[in-house]
């Protein structure tokens, strides 16, 4: 574990809006607590990183690998027609990448998901189901986080 990872702290807004699902070798895997859409966020565990170019070349490639693996699992798992992958950071400056599985039947199709409908939090059972599905489908090195104290 290097110094940048030791200094890593998840942005408070991401922490309050999301459920920690696990850690890839580089990124923390979060589930946006909004059951309207299959929506995950990857956050590189690198202190002070706000842009992809702040990562080393090796870490940039790792971010792409982790994003691609997650996107492929999401398409298969949620029958997505299209994957929306975005790195915006206008409100939360900490480097993070949104992955949203989209289909014609979702509430916001074909528009963006941000702010269109109020978030509908997941139930603990839904979270357990999603975590199990990820565990069975992700082939890379992922350490899953189980936080029994987390309020949903």
Buried (B, 14 or more C-beta within 10 A) or exposed (E): EEEBEEEBEBBEEBBEBBBBBBBBEBBBBBBBBBBBBBBBBBBBBBBEBEEBEBBEEEBBEBBEBBBBBBBBBBBEBBEBEEBBBBEEBEEBEBBBBBBBBBBEEBEBEEEEBEEEEEBEEBEEEEBEEBBEBBEEBBEEEBEBBEEEEEEE
